[in-house]
Each structure stands twice: as structure tokens, then as C-alpha cells.
Amino acid sequence: MDRRSLANIYRLGIKELWSLYRDPVMLILIAYTFTVSVYTAATAMPETLHSAPIAIVDEDGSALSERIVTAFYPPRFAKPALVTVAEMDPGMDAGRYTFGLDIPPHFQRDVLAGRAPAIQLNVDATRMSQAFSGSGYVQQIVTGEVDEFVRRYRTTTILPVDLAVRVRFNPALEKSWFGGLMEIINNVTMLSIVLTGAALLREREHGTIEHLLVMPVTPTEIMLAKLWSMALVVLVAAACSLLFVVQKLLHVPIEGSIALFLTGATLCLFATCSMGIFMATVARTMPQFGLLLILTLLPLQMLSGGMTPRESMPKIVQDLMLAAPTTHFVELGQAILYRGAGIDVVWKPFLCLLVIGCVLFAMAQRRFRKTLGQMG
């Protein structure tokens, strides 16, 4: 590539940046995507239990039942509401309680006598996130209080093995640590496709693509100009979001090199921006492009390993998603930002992104040339 081609790519890229600057809707979308959207994804839907409403029916009135009642306290549970048996079901039907615990009569006496009394736990399954994790917490609390109470009155068998759990990379299991970073990765993919596709469709709708056809520029130069300009915008926005929203606002520690992560993001942007150009040559209007975007983004985000581990997916899905750039971007992003991995660990996803990007660029280039030939 000679000096003149590089100059053309540079000037056309500057033109794309000015076009984006004069598009307030796109600027608002970029700002929202890497600020409010990241913060919301990290904090709006916590999987950890917080202030879950619980009602307790204490039919025993013993020291043990009182211990169980007082074991439920904030922040995981709201202060327990002591109700009668007749009040529990109407309260859960009205949505006032997520959990209803019924301690039967003579509970303490039966426990100390070595019997196995049953405690009824009612769970409102419509509150899915609280119901799933909260039922486990309730069982642990009740079991722990009973075991501790029984040891004061009789000898119990203590297991000779003590399981020590060590949680690495996220000791408190904070969802915001995961949600914020994964939202940045997903938004890099989404916004790169949207910006490059919209830039090409904007040229077609405004009629400026015909002006480019009569200029001494090649289709490859036009593509590369759109690639570097839109990728630069997304890269800068992602870096600012990582530094100011994730680190400063959400207080999420970054273990690895941000520069290495942004290098991997650049390779992913090369692939996804090429994908955006290819989709823009298939679609004729922005509404058509929007429909294609939905069909493309949903599998990329849901099956790339960002929402659920790839190991839990069917084998055929795992193999198919190896051709998607987001799969390797999620892999290197988690390794670098969470586990502090270096290039010796993530060189494989880097190489895969480079290969996928070259293939997608070649496909987009061929389709773009064909489209310009039909217009000419």
C-alpha cells in the first residue's frame, strides 16, 4: 500500500469522524452504551440476596425457634414478620413475602430427642432470582442454628474433614464485577457493527456513495477508512468506560493489563467492523439492517460464553461459536481483566481473532466491490 492510499484512508476516515460528530443520535447512543448501560447491567439485577421479605410462623415458642427467627437479618433478609398460620398464605398470595417459614409445635423437644421434625418452607417462585438463591440460604441458616443448639445439649459427631472454600478472582461473589466488564465486551461488539453499518448505509441514503465512486479511491480504501475511524471511536469509549465507570464508579479491581485488553479489543473490532460492513451491503435500508443486527447480536452475546459458560452448551454449539469473534474476545477479556493473564496465556484467542478478522474482511470486501459494481 503506497503513500497515496494511506493518505486517502486517513482523509476518508476523518470524514467519517466528522459525519459521526454531526449525528447527535449516534453520539448519545455511544455515551449511553458505555456509561448508563454498563452501570445498569452491573447493578440493576443482582443475583446475590438482598432484603428478601420473609414471614415466620413460630408455633413452638422455644429457645431454638427464637434463635432461628433472630438469625434472619439484613442485608440478605428483611426483618422477619412474625405471623400466624392463617396469615401466611394470604401474605404470600399478595406478594408481601418471598419466603414463609413454619416452625411446628414441639420442634425443640423433637430435635433434642433425636427425632427428625420437619420445617415447612414456602417460596414464591415468581421472584426467580431471590427464590433460587434464597432457599439455599434459608436451609443453611436453619441447619446451622439447629446444629449449634444441639451441641450444647448432647455430643454430636464431628466430621474429621473440614472443607475450606477459597473463592478466587471475586472473593465476595459480587455480580457487579462480572456484569460491568461483560457489558463492555458486549457493547464493543454491538456498537462496532452498528457504527460501521450505519456509516455505509448513511452514504447510500444520502447519495454520497456515488460521489466516492467518481473519486480516485478504491473500495478497499473506503472500507479501511470506515474500519479505523469507527473502531477508534469504540476503542476510546470502551477504555473510558473501563477506567471511569468500572474502576472508579463501580470499584471493580482490574487484575491484568488494560493495554493488552485494548489490543485484543482492536483485533475484535477489526472482525466486527468488517461484519458490520458486510451486513450493510446485504441490507438496503436501516430498518433491514436493524433486523439483521438482532439476528446476529443475540447469538453472539448469548452463546459466546459471556452469559453462561460454554462448557454447559451442546457440543455442536460450542464448535459453531468458535467461528464467532466474540467467543475469543470474551475468553481473552475474562483472562486478562479477571485473572491477570499475560500474552503467554491469551495468544491463542489473539491469533483466532486475527484469522477471523481477515476472513470477515475478505468477505466484506468482495461483497462491497460487488455492490459498488452494481451501483456503477
NORCORGI-V737044 format. One record per residue. N is the residue number from 1. RES is the residue in three letters. NEAR is the number of other ideal C-beta (glycine too) atoms within 12 Angstrom. D_FIRST is the distance of its C-alpha to the first C-alpha in Angstrom with 2 decimals. Layout:
# NORCORGI-V737044
n = (N/N)
res = (RES/RES)
near = (NEAR/NEAR)
d_first = (D_FIRST/D_FIRST)
This chain:
# NORCORGI-V737044
n = (1/2/3/4/5/6/7/8/9/10/11/12/13/14/15/16/17/18/19/20/21/22/23/24/25/26/27/28/29/30/31/32/33/34/35/36/37/38/39/40/41/42/43/44/45/46/47/48/49/50/51/52/53/54/55/56/57/58/59/60/61/62/63/64/65/66/67/68/69/70/71/72/73/74/75/76/77/78/79/80/81/82/83/84/85/86/87/88/89/90/91/92/93/94/95/96/97/98/99/100/101/102/103/104/105/106/107/108/109/110/111/112/113/114/115/116/117/118/119/120/121/122/123/124/125/126/127/128/129/130/131/132/133/134/135/136/137/138/139/140/141/142/143/144/145/146/147/148/149/150/151/152/153/154/155/156/157/158/159/160/161/162/163/164/165/166/167/168/169/170/171/172/173/174/175/176/177/178/179/180/181/182/183/184/185/186/187/188/189/190/191/192/193/194/195/196/197/198/199/200/201/202/203/204/205/206/207/208/209/210/211/212/213/214/215/216/217/218/219/220/221/222/223/224/225/226/227/228/229/230/231/232/233/234/235/236/237/238/239/240/241/242/243/244/245/246/247/248/249/250/251/252/253/254/255/256/257/258/259/260/261/262/263/264/265/266/267/268/269/270/271/272/273/274/275/276/277/278/279/280/281/282/283/284/285/286/287/288/289/290/291/292/293/294/295/296/297/298/299/300/301/302/303/304/305/306/307/308/309/310/311/312/313/314/315/316/317/318/319/320/321/322/323/324/325/326/327/328/329/330/331/332/333/334/335/336/337/338/339/340/341/342/343/344/345/346/347/348/349/350/351/352/353/354/355/356/357/358/359/360/361/362/363/364/365/366/367/368/369/370/371/372/373/374/375/376)
res = (MET/ASP/ARG/ARG/SER/LEU/ALA/ASN/ILE/TYR/ARG/LEU/GLY/ILE/LYS/GLU/LEU/TRP/SER/LEU/TYR/ARG/ASP/PRO/VAL/MET/LEU/ILE/LEU/ILE/ALA/TYR/THR/PHE/THR/VAL/SER/VAL/TYR/THR/ALA/ALA/THR/ALA/MET/PRO/GLU/THR/LEU/HIS/SER/ALA/PRO/ILE/ALA/ILE/VAL/ASP/GLU/ASP/GLY/SER/ALA/LEU/SER/GLU/ARG/ILE/VAL/THR/ALA/PHE/TYR/PRO/PRO/ARG/PHE/ALA/LYS/PRO/ALA/LEU/VAL/THR/VAL/ALA/GLU/MET/ASP/PRO/GLY/MET/ASP/ALA/GLY/ARG/TYR/THR/PHE/GLY/LEU/ASP/ILE/PRO/PRO/HIS/PHE/GLN/ARG/ASP/VAL/LEU/ALA/GLY/ARG/ALA/PRO/ALA/ILE/GLN/LEU/ASN/VAL/ASP/ALA/THR/ARG/MET/SER/GLN/ALA/PHE/SER/GLY/SER/GLY/TYR/VAL/GLN/GLN/ILE/VAL/THR/GLY/GLU/VAL/ASP/GLU/PHE/VAL/ARG/ARG/TYR/ARG/THR/THR/THR/ILE/LEU/PRO/VAL/ASP/LEU/ALA/VAL/ARG/VAL/ARG/PHE/ASN/PRO/ALA/LEU/GLU/LYS/SER/TRP/PHE/GLY/GLY/LEU/MET/GLU/ILE/ILE/ASN/ASN/VAL/THR/MET/LEU/SER/ILE/VAL/LEU/THR/GLY/ALA/ALA/LEU/LEU/ARG/GLU/ARG/GLU/HIS/GLY/THR/ILE/GLU/HIS/LEU/LEU/VAL/MET/PRO/VAL/THR/PRO/THR/GLU/ILE/MET/LEU/ALA/LYS/LEU/TRP/SER/MET/ALA/LEU/VAL/VAL/LEU/VAL/ALA/ALA/ALA/CYS/SER/LEU/LEU/PHE/VAL/VAL/GLN/LYS/LEU/LEU/HIS/VAL/PRO/ILE/GLU/GLY/SER/ILE/ALA/LEU/PHE/LEU/THR/GLY/ALA/THR/LEU/CYS/LEU/PHE/ALA/THR/CYS/SER/MET/GLY/ILE/PHE/MET/ALA/THR/VAL/ALA/ARG/THR/MET/PRO/GLN/PHE/GLY/LEU/LEU/LEU/ILE/LEU/THR/LEU/LEU/PRO/LEU/GLN/MET/LEU/SER/GLY/GLY/MET/THR/PRO/ARG/GLU/SER/MET/PRO/LYS/ILE/VAL/GLN/ASP/LEU/MET/LEU/ALA/ALA/PRO/THR/THR/HIS/PHE/VAL/GLU/LEU/GLY/GLN/ALA/ILE/LEU/TYR/ARG/GLY/ALA/GLY/ILE/ASP/VAL/VAL/TRP/LYS/PRO/PHE/LEU/CYS/LEU/LEU/VAL/ILE/GLY/CYS/VAL/LEU/PHE/ALA/MET/ALA/GLN/ARG/ARG/PHE/ARG/LYS/THR/LEU/GLY/GLN/MET/GLY)
near = (13/10/9/14/20/18/17/26/28/22/24/35/31/19/27/37/26/14/27/31/15/14/21/11/16/29/20/15/24/34/23/22/33/38/30/22/29/39/27/22/33/31/27/17/17/25/22/26/31/23/19/38/32/44/41/41/35/30/24/27/20/25/23/32/34/21/27/40/31/18/27/35/17/14/14/27/30/23/19/31/26/27/29/17/22/11/20/30/20/16/26/29/15/15/14/22/38/38/42/37/44/34/38/26/19/19/35/30/19/22/35/22/14/12/14/11/25/16/32/22/31/27/28/29/15/14/24/15/21/32/27/20/26/36/27/20/30/36/19/20/32/34/19/18/31/31/22/19/25/25/16/17/18/13/8/16/9/10/8/6/6/7/7/6/8/8/11/12/24/23/11/16/17/23/26/30/32/34/31/42/44/34/42/48/47/36/47/52/45/40/43/51/47/40/46/50/42/38/43/44/34/29/32/29/20/18/12/21/28/15/16/31/23/12/18/14/28/23/33/26/31/40/44/33/37/50/43/32/33/43/41/30/38/41/37/24/37/43/26/25/41/37/24/22/35/39/24/18/22/30/18/34/22/29/24/28/23/26/19/28/42/33/28/45/46/32/38/48/45/41/44/49/48/42/42/44/47/35/37/41/37/26/29/19/18/24/13/20/34/21/18/26/33/19/16/33/32/19/22/36/31/23/29/40/32/35/23/18/16/26/10/12/21/12/12/10/21/20/14/17/30/25/25/38/45/46/37/39/48/43/36/41/49/34/31/36/39/29/23/21/26/20/20/12/21/32/22/20/37/34/18/29/39/24/21/31/34/19/22/37/35/21/24/38/27/21/27/40/24/17/29/28/13/14/20/13)
d_first = (0.00/3.82/6.91/8.23/6.23/7.09/10.42/10.99/10.61/12.89/15.36/15.70/16.34/18.95/20.47/20.91/22.60/24.91/25.77/26.69/28.68/30.70/31.53/34.55/35.13/31.79/32.33/35.80/34.55/32.08/34.86/37.42/35.32/34.68/38.12/41.07/39.72/39.07/42.46/44.26/42.84/44.00/47.47/48.68/49.59/50.81/51.87/54.22/57.77/58.71/62.06/62.99/66.41/69.06/72.73/75.29/78.69/80.87/83.89/84.81/85.14/85.08/83.51/80.83/79.91/79.76/77.35/75.08/75.23/74.37/71.44/69.32/67.96/64.81/61.87/61.60/64.73/66.60/70.25/72.09/74.34/77.73/78.90/81.51/81.00/81.70/79.06/76.15/75.26/75.54/73.34/70.62/70.97/70.46/67.31/68.86/68.32/65.58/67.86/71.60/73.41/77.01/79.03/82.16/85.75/86.98/83.38/84.14/87.36/85.65/82.84/85.34/87.43/84.54/84.04/80.66/80.89/78.17/76.31/74.83/71.35/70.31/66.61/65.10/62.19/60.79/59.41/57.09/55.30/58.59/60.58/58.32/58.12/61.42/63.67/62.55/63.25/66.72/67.59/66.52/68.53/71.67/71.52/70.97/73.87/76.20/75.41/75.95/79.17/80.57/80.08/82.64/85.34/84.86/82.98/79.79/77.80/74.70/71.93/71.29/67.49/65.68/62.17/59.98/56.93/53.91/51.17/47.86/44.90/46.97/50.60/52.01/50.18/48.92/47.07/45.31/43.43/42.00/41.80/39.83/37.03/36.82/36.71/33.65/31.91/33.03/32.05/28.49/28.19/30.11/28.56/24.90/25.74/27.86/25.51/22.45/24.80/26.78/23.82/22.87/26.55/27.20/24.76/26.65/30.08/29.58/28.13/24.98/22.77/24.03/22.89/19.29/19.64/20.56/17.78/14.64/12.57/11.62/13.50/10.65/9.90/13.69/14.12/11.85/13.67/16.93/16.25/15.62/18.35/20.97/20.39/20.86/24.09/25.46/24.64/26.42/29.28/29.72/29.84/32.41/34.41/34.48/35.69/38.07/39.33/39.43/40.27/42.23/43.87/44.38/44.83/42.86/42.08/38.53/38.90/35.35/32.25/30.90/27.57/27.32/28.29/25.66/23.01/24.40/24.53/20.80/20.24/22.92/21.40/18.14/20.52/22.98/20.68/19.17/22.83/23.65/21.20/22.60/26.12/25.51/24.59/27.82/29.99/30.92/32.52/32.66/35.96/34.48/31.54/34.19/36.08/33.06/32.34/35.91/35.73/32.56/33.36/36.91/36.15/33.18/35.44/38.70/37.65/34.99/37.65/37.66/41.03/42.73/42.04/40.23/42.99/45.46/43.58/44.20/42.36/40.58/39.22/38.02/36.16/34.61/33.43/31.43/28.76/28.73/26.47/29.43/31.52/29.37/28.78/32.57/33.14/30.97/32.15/35.78/35.37/33.70/35.60/38.96/39.27/37.14/35.06/32.41/29.24/31.55/33.07/30.21/27.46/28.26/27.69/24.46/23.28/24.69/22.88/19.49/20.43/21.93/19.00/16.61/19.37/20.02/16.44/16.34/19.77/18.98/15.93/18.25/21.05/19.16/18.05/21.68/23.07/21.17/22.29/25.84/25.75/24.47)
